[in-house]
Amino acid sequence: MSARKGSGALPGVGRTAFVVAAARAIATDRPDGLVEDRFAGRFVRAAPLPKPLPTTVAEVGAEDGFWLRLADYQGVRSRAFDDGLLGAARAGVGQVVLLAAGLDARAYRLPWPPDTTVFELDHPGVLAFKQRVLDGGVAVPIARRRSVAIDLADDWEPALTAAGFDPDRRTAWLAEGLLPYLSPEVEERMFGTVDRLSAPGSHAAVEAAPAEVIAAVRARSLGPALRGHLDTDVRELWNTEPRPAAADRLRGLGWEVEVESGVEAAVRYHRPLDPGAADSMGASLLLTARLI
Ligand SMILES: C[S@@+](CC[C@H](N)C(=O)[O-])C[C@H]1O[C@@H](n2cnc3c(N)ncnc32)[C@H](O)[C@@H]1O
């Protein structure tokens, strides 16, 4: 299905949200997992896909290990961002903006302080699917939750402010699993908007995959493992045009940035990654930034 901007159709890039949700569901099913996302499997099982994606370790079975490696990396990535966002919220940051939220269920699954608002930005079709699944269960968000249907390639600031976002209050932003899908220009505009809408003391967490990481993931089993499950080859959705490093973009805008690789975060959480993950997706960078 092709992307139809402004419509409720599920765009091709929206299907990537099912892949990360599947990985989170498997990570949740792992003993001693770093992430507990009981919504992920529900989303994946409701997904309109040609062949269901796995949601448990048993369903992955004897596959080539791709799913377990992806789940382990996603577990580390999710947990690192969970801890960063909760830390900011507990320090009094009352607005959280999930840029390309996909099927992120943090509004429901994290113990947010009272008066936290989570804004979820994504394509209309992705948010409509998500809402349908949530409405079919008895899910109650812990934070105040606002869905903001936009295309990040457009001017999304008016929709965010119309949803109640206040640029005079501190914000914690998250861009997780997003940058490879953006052109360098859209990415630059997005960081510019984030900066412009951020009061001093705001936070940003960003997953950034340097070009060599994208190339390594591309060369591994991503294509074969997903073949048949999606009617889209996710690798064709990645924009590999050269661009400045995300950390440099943020520093250039006056943010203080700390960089940790997925491999380093995994060691910090005592869950070292398998070498097959460590030299591909695990080499992604998890950035933590503050506007002083
Ligand atoms: C791999 S998923 C990650 C979702 C979520 N952040 C997570 O980690 O579970 C990528 C998401 O980016 C969204 N996306 C990609 N390009 C976008 C754009 N131009 N505007 C809005 N959303 C976009 C897709 O719809 C999809 O939900």
The ligand as an SDF file (V2000), in Angstrom:
LIG
                    3D

 27 29  0  0  0  0  0  0  0  0999 V2000
   10.6470    1.9770   12.8630 C   0  0  0  0  0  0  0  0  0  0  0  0
    9.1760    2.8270   13.2850 S   0  0  0  0  0  0  0  0  0  0  0  0
    9.5990    3.4000   14.9120 C   0  0  0  0  0  0  0  0  0  0  0  0
    8.3910    3.7450   15.7250 C   0  0  0  0  0  0  0  0  0  0  0  0
    8.6520    4.0750   17.1920 C   0  0  0  0  0  0  0  0  0  0  0  0
    9.4680    5.2440   17.3430 N   0  0  0  0  0  0  0  0  0  0  0  0
    9.2750    2.8950   17.8940 C   0  0  0  0  0  0  0  0  0  0  0  0
   10.4830    2.8940   18.1190 O   0  0  0  0  0  0  0  0  0  0  0  0
    8.5400    1.9500   18.1820 O   0  0  0  0  0  0  0  0  0  0  0  0
    9.2930    4.3020   12.2810 C   0  0  0  0  0  0  0  0  0  0  0  0
    8.0980    5.2110   12.4380 C   0  0  0  0  0  0  0  0  0  0  0  0
    8.4000    6.4420   11.7940 O   0  0  0  0  0  0  0  0  0  0  0  0
    7.2120    6.9230   11.2010 C   0  0  0  0  0  0  0  0  0  0  0  0
    7.6060    7.9220   10.1750 N   0  0  0  0  0  0  0  0  0  0  0  0
    8.5670    7.7860    9.2310 C   0  0  0  0  0  0  0  0  0  0  0  0
    8.6230    8.8900    8.4710 N   0  0  0  0  0  0  0  0  0  0  0  0
    7.6730    9.7470    8.9540 C   0  0  0  0  0  0  0  0  0  0  0  0
    7.2370   11.0350    8.5720 C   0  0  0  0  0  0  0  0  0  0  0  0
    7.7710   11.6780    7.5230 N   0  0  0  0  0  0  0  0  0  0  0  0
    6.2490   11.6100    9.2750 N   0  0  0  0  0  0  0  0  0  0  0  0
    5.6870   10.9680   10.3310 C   0  0  0  0  0  0  0  0  0  0  0  0
    6.0630    9.7270   10.7480 N   0  0  0  0  0  0  0  0  0  0  0  0
    7.0320    9.1260   10.0580 C   0  0  0  0  0  0  0  0  0  0  0  0
    6.5680    5.6860   10.6420 C   0  0  0  0  0  0  0  0  0  0  0  0
    5.1980    5.8670   10.3430 O   0  0  0  0  0  0  0  0  0  0  0  0
    6.8180    4.6910   11.7720 C   0  0  0  0  0  0  0  0  0  0  0  0
    5.7710    4.6750   12.7160 O   0  0  0  0  0  0  0  0  0  0  0  0
  1  2  1  0
  2  3  1  0
  2 10  1  0
  3  4  1  0
  4  5  1  0
  5  6  1  0
  5  7  1  0
  7  8  2  0
  7  9  1  0
 10 11  1  0
 11 12  1  0
 11 26  1  0
 12 13  1  0
 13 14  1  0
 13 24  1  0
 14 15  1  0
 14 23  1  0
 15 16  2  0
 16 17  1  0
 17 18  1  0
 17 23  2  0
 18 19  1  0
 18 20  2  0
 20 21  1  0
 21 22  2  0
 22 23  1  0
 24 25  1  0
 24 26  1  0
 26 27  1  0
M  CHG  2   2   1   9  -1
M  END
$$$$
